[in-house]
Amino acid sequence: MNKNKKNIRTHTIIEKIATFDFDKYYTPTVRLMCHLAMWILFTFFIQINLLFDYKLPFTVTLLFAGRSLLCNMAVFYLFFYLIVPHTLLKNRVVLAILSLPLCLVLWIILNHYYLLVLGENLMSSNPYLKVVNENQRETFAQVISFKSILVNIIVVFYSISSFFFIKIVFDIIRFYSKWFKSERKSVQLELDKLNLERDFLKAQLNPHFLFNTLNNLYGLSLISDHRTPNAIAQLSQMMRYTLYESNAELVPLTKELEFLENYVMLEKMRYKENKNIVFNLNKSNIDVQMIAPLLTFTFVENGFKYGLKPKNEGFLKIDVSIKNNVFHFSILNDKEENVEQKEYSGIGTVNIRKRLKLLYPAKHELKIEDRGKSFFVEMKIKL
């Protein structure tokens, strides 16, 4: 239980980060304030470290903290705002890697000249400025020598790593947010397109189905069949569902199955009572689950359309159940051997495959088999 709550909290945090509108809130003014806060905060910590750990006077710590600030800022802005836009962002990865030694050399050179300025303006006898005195004795060639670069690699790395880490993490989050919103927009557009296709299918389906059903009802009414009132009620419920309730992205599973039951019952009216039509619906584990509407309908419609052809051997069997919160649906019907598989792969089936992929990624299975004289479809959805 605690693990689930932790996962939910983590998912919520990631969702908030991903949906944060950086373009709206991360304005130039906010960006400037964030940069200033970062440099001031880290400079303060460097000064505190020198003040309490190395026991240096306040003035000296301020000067050395200024040295770190100058060198780090120069390398930081050169790399992220000049080098990266012209290398990494243009897929020039090798150039970006080669620029790192140049940034290292720049840091070392700036550090050298900063210390020279300190040495010229401060008393060289100051015991705290030993590093300044040593720097004054070095020539420029010694400063940029291979030995000097190797010695200072770890120093420079520790000095700039924090700033680089913050910038990289921030840019990753920002990029992820843009990518997430772009993907969500793309998925929404795809869903909108699929919903239009679904509505188109419903518009095609309803007149055809209505025509057949009304003919059946007319025949029943002529002989005063006791099934007529119930059939009219079932048709009314189906029309209400297809016109209004099935427009939602998710519907109660009970409503979807009720629609399926009504459709099968009305279709069965067209056949003799001894026709081999079986609809097994196990309602034992059905509760408040939600499901995308009309995912199974195309297969049931195709079952009645292509099945039950032979007079004595025609059959159609539908099984629906819920096990461990997984929706199980299967349909098996006879068909004529000369009817090819492609006749079962029209816009309706394509629509269902796309909707399953978008609405239930990694949470569904769909198996469609042409068995020659029969056709089998099996669908499983993790609700």
KAMODA-V774875 format. One record per residue. SS is DSSP state (hx for helix, st for strand, lp for the rest). PHI is phi as a letter, one per 20 degrees, with the letter a starting at -180 (999 if undefined). NEAR is the number of other C-alpha atoms within 12 Angstrom. Layout:
ss=SS phi=PHI near=NEAR
ss=SS phi=PHI near=NEAR
This chain:
ss=lp phi=999 near=7
ss=hx phi=f near=8
ss=hx phi=f near=9
ss=hx phi=f near=10
ss=hx phi=f near=11
ss=hx phi=f near=12
ss=hx phi=f near=14
ss=hx phi=f near=14
ss=hx phi=f near=14
ss=hx phi=f near=14
ss=hx phi=f near=14
ss=hx phi=f near=14
ss=hx phi=f near=14
ss=hx phi=f near=17
ss=hx phi=f near=20
ss=hx phi=f near=18
ss=hx phi=f near=23
ss=hx phi=f near=24
ss=hx phi=e near=25
ss=lp phi=f near=22
ss=lp phi=e near=21
ss=hx phi=f near=23
ss=hx phi=f near=15
ss=hx phi=e near=12
ss=hx phi=e near=12
ss=lp phi=e near=17
ss=lp phi=f near=13
ss=hx phi=g near=13
ss=hx phi=f near=12
ss=hx phi=f near=15
ss=hx phi=f near=18
ss=hx phi=f near=13
ss=hx phi=f near=15
ss=hx phi=f near=18
ss=hx phi=f near=21
ss=hx phi=f near=16
ss=hx phi=f near=15
ss=hx phi=f near=22
ss=hx phi=f near=28
ss=hx phi=f near=20
ss=hx phi=f near=19
ss=hx phi=f near=26
ss=hx phi=f near=31
ss=hx phi=f near=23
ss=hx phi=f near=21
ss=hx phi=f near=29
ss=hx phi=f near=29
ss=hx phi=f near=22
ss=hx phi=f near=20
ss=hx phi=f near=24
ss=hx phi=f near=22
ss=hx phi=e near=14
ss=lp phi=e near=13
ss=lp phi=e near=16
ss=lp phi=l near=15
ss=lp phi=e near=23
ss=lp phi=f near=21
ss=hx phi=g near=20
ss=hx phi=f near=19
ss=hx phi=f near=29
ss=hx phi=f near=27
ss=hx phi=f near=23
ss=hx phi=f near=31
ss=hx phi=f near=33
ss=hx phi=f near=32
ss=hx phi=f near=27
ss=hx phi=f near=31
ss=hx phi=f near=37
ss=hx phi=f near=33
ss=hx phi=f near=29
ss=hx phi=f near=35
ss=hx phi=f near=35
ss=hx phi=f near=32
ss=hx phi=f near=28
ss=hx phi=f near=36
ss=hx phi=g near=35
ss=hx phi=f near=22
ss=hx phi=f near=24
ss=hx phi=f near=33
ss=hx phi=e near=27
ss=hx phi=d near=17
ss=hx phi=c near=18
ss=hx phi=f near=27
ss=hx phi=g near=27
ss=hx phi=f near=18
ss=hx phi=d near=19
ss=lp phi=c near=21
ss=hx phi=f near=20
ss=hx phi=f near=15
ss=hx phi=d near=13
ss=lp phi=m near=14
ss=lp phi=d near=16
ss=hx phi=f near=17
ss=hx phi=f near=15
ss=hx phi=f near=20
ss=hx phi=f near=24
ss=hx phi=f near=18
ss=hx phi=f near=18
ss=hx phi=f near=24
ss=hx phi=f near=26
ss=hx phi=f near=23
ss=hx phi=f near=22
ss=hx phi=f near=31
ss=hx phi=f near=37
ss=hx phi=f near=31
ss=hx phi=g near=29
ss=hx phi=f near=37
ss=hx phi=f near=40
ss=hx phi=f near=32
ss=hx phi=f near=29
ss=hx phi=f near=38
ss=hx phi=f near=34
ss=hx phi=f near=24
ss=hx phi=f near=27
ss=hx phi=f near=34
ss=hx phi=f near=26
ss=hx phi=f near=21
ss=hx phi=f near=30
ss=hx phi=f near=25
ss=hx phi=f near=17
ss=hx phi=d near=16
ss=lp phi=c near=20
ss=lp phi=f near=16
ss=lp phi=f near=21
ss=lp phi=e near=14
ss=lp phi=f near=18
ss=hx phi=f near=15
ss=hx phi=e near=26
ss=hx phi=d near=27
ss=hx phi=g near=19
ss=hx phi=f near=23
ss=hx phi=f near=31
ss=hx phi=f near=24
ss=hx phi=f near=20
ss=hx phi=f near=28
ss=hx phi=f near=24
ss=lp phi=e near=17
ss=lp phi=e near=20
ss=lp phi=e near=16
ss=hx phi=f near=19
ss=hx phi=f near=16
ss=hx phi=f near=19
ss=hx phi=f near=28
ss=lp phi=d near=26
ss=lp phi=f near=17
ss=hx phi=g near=16
ss=hx phi=f near=13
ss=hx phi=f near=25
ss=hx phi=f near=25
ss=hx phi=f near=18
ss=hx phi=f near=18
ss=hx phi=e near=25
ss=hx phi=g near=25
ss=hx phi=f near=15
ss=hx phi=f near=20
ss=hx phi=f near=32
ss=hx phi=g near=26
ss=hx phi=f near=17
ss=hx phi=f near=30
ss=hx phi=d near=32
ss=hx phi=g near=20
ss=hx phi=f near=21
ss=hx phi=f near=32
ss=hx phi=f near=24
ss=hx phi=f near=17
ss=hx phi=f near=20
ss=hx phi=f near=24
ss=hx phi=f near=18
ss=hx phi=f near=15
ss=hx phi=f near=19
ss=hx phi=f near=18
ss=hx phi=f near=17
ss=hx phi=f near=23
ss=hx phi=f near=23
ss=hx phi=f near=22
ss=hx phi=f near=24
ss=hx phi=f near=24
ss=hx phi=f near=21
ss=hx phi=f near=20
ss=hx phi=f near=23
ss=hx phi=f near=22
ss=hx phi=f near=16
ss=hx phi=f near=17
ss=hx phi=f near=20
ss=hx phi=f near=15
ss=hx phi=f near=15
ss=hx phi=f near=21
ss=hx phi=f near=18
ss=hx phi=f near=15
ss=hx phi=f near=21
ss=hx phi=f near=27
ss=hx phi=f near=21
ss=hx phi=f near=18
ss=hx phi=f near=30
ss=hx phi=f near=29
ss=hx phi=f near=19
ss=hx phi=f near=23
ss=hx phi=f near=34
ss=hx phi=f near=26
ss=hx phi=f near=18
ss=hx phi=f near=27
ss=hx phi=f near=30
ss=hx phi=f near=17
ss=hx phi=f near=18
ss=hx phi=f near=26
ss=hx phi=g near=24
ss=hx phi=f near=15
ss=hx phi=f near=16
ss=hx phi=f near=26
ss=hx phi=f near=24
ss=hx phi=g near=16
ss=hx phi=f near=21
ss=hx phi=f near=32
ss=hx phi=f near=24
ss=hx phi=f near=21
ss=hx phi=f near=27
ss=hx phi=f near=29
ss=hx phi=f near=22
ss=hx phi=f near=19
ss=hx phi=f near=22
ss=hx phi=f near=18
ss=hx phi=f near=13
ss=lp phi=d near=12
ss=lp phi=l near=12
ss=lp phi=f near=16
ss=lp phi=f near=14
ss=lp phi=e near=22
ss=hx phi=g near=24
ss=hx phi=g near=16
ss=hx phi=f near=19
ss=hx phi=f near=31
ss=hx phi=f near=26
ss=hx phi=f near=19
ss=hx phi=f near=26
ss=hx phi=f near=33
ss=hx phi=f near=21
ss=hx phi=f near=26
ss=hx phi=f near=34
ss=hx phi=f near=25
ss=hx phi=f near=19
ss=hx phi=f near=29
ss=hx phi=f near=32
ss=hx phi=e near=19
ss=lp phi=c near=17
ss=hx phi=f near=22
ss=hx phi=f near=30
ss=hx phi=f near=21
ss=lp phi=f near=22
ss=lp phi=f near=24
ss=lp phi=c near=23
ss=st phi=c near=26
ss=st phi=g near=24
ss=hx phi=g near=33
ss=hx phi=f near=29
ss=hx phi=f near=29
ss=hx phi=f near=34
ss=hx phi=f near=39
ss=hx phi=f near=27
ss=hx phi=f near=33
ss=hx phi=f near=36
ss=hx phi=f near=30
ss=hx phi=f near=29
ss=hx phi=f near=39
ss=hx phi=f near=34
ss=hx phi=f near=29
ss=hx phi=f near=34
ss=hx phi=f near=37
ss=hx phi=f near=28
ss=lp phi=f near=29
ss=lp phi=f near=26
ss=lp phi=d near=23
ss=lp phi=f near=14
ss=lp phi=f near=12
ss=lp phi=e near=16
ss=lp phi=f near=23
ss=st phi=e near=25
ss=st phi=d near=31
ss=st phi=c near=28
ss=st phi=c near=28
ss=st phi=e near=21
ss=st phi=c near=25
ss=lp phi=e near=20
ss=lp phi=e near=20
ss=lp phi=f near=13
ss=lp phi=d near=19
ss=lp phi=e near=26
ss=lp phi=c near=20
ss=lp phi=d near=17
ss=lp phi=f near=25
ss=st phi=d near=24
ss=st phi=b near=34
ss=lp phi=f near=35
ss=lp phi=f near=36
ss=lp phi=m near=41
ss=lp phi=f near=44
ss=lp phi=e near=40
ss=hx phi=f near=37
ss=hx phi=g near=32
ss=hx phi=f near=43
ss=hx phi=f near=41
ss=hx phi=f near=31
ss=hx phi=f near=31
ss=hx phi=f near=36
ss=hx phi=f near=37
ss=hx phi=f near=26
ss=hx phi=d near=31
ss=lp phi=e near=34
ss=lp phi=m near=33
ss=lp phi=f near=24
ss=lp phi=f near=19
ss=lp phi=f near=14
ss=lp phi=d near=13
ss=lp phi=d near=19
ss=lp phi=f near=29
ss=st phi=b near=33
ss=st phi=b near=38
ss=st phi=c near=31
ss=st phi=c near=35
ss=st phi=c near=30
ss=st phi=c near=35
ss=st phi=b near=28
ss=st phi=c near=29
ss=st phi=c near=20
ss=lp phi=l near=16
ss=lp phi=m near=21
ss=st phi=d near=24
ss=st phi=e near=38
ss=st phi=d near=33
ss=st phi=c near=36
ss=st phi=b near=34
ss=st phi=b near=37
ss=st phi=c near=35
ss=st phi=b near=38
ss=st phi=f near=34
ss=lp phi=b near=31
ss=lp phi=f near=25
ss=lp phi=f near=18
ss=lp phi=e near=14
ss=lp phi=e near=22
ss=lp phi=e near=19
ss=hx phi=g near=23
ss=hx phi=f near=15
ss=hx phi=f near=22
ss=hx phi=e near=27
ss=lp phi=d near=21
ss=lp phi=f near=18
ss=hx phi=f near=24
ss=hx phi=f near=33
ss=hx phi=f near=32
ss=hx phi=f near=23
ss=hx phi=g near=32
ss=hx phi=f near=33
ss=hx phi=g near=28
ss=hx phi=f near=26
ss=hx phi=f near=36
ss=hx phi=f near=32
ss=hx phi=f near=23
ss=hx phi=e near=27
ss=hx phi=e near=28
ss=lp phi=c near=25
ss=lp phi=f near=17
ss=lp phi=m near=14
ss=lp phi=c near=18
ss=st phi=b near=27
ss=st phi=c near=23
ss=st phi=c near=32
ss=st phi=c near=21
ss=st phi=c near=23
ss=st phi=c near=24
ss=st phi=e near=25
ss=lp phi=d near=19
ss=lp phi=n near=16
ss=lp phi=e near=25
ss=st phi=b near=31
ss=st phi=c near=38
ss=st phi=c near=33
ss=st phi=c near=35
ss=st phi=c near=28
ss=st phi=c near=32
ss=st phi=c near=29
ss=st phi=c near=35
ss=st phi=e near=25
ss=lp phi=e near=28
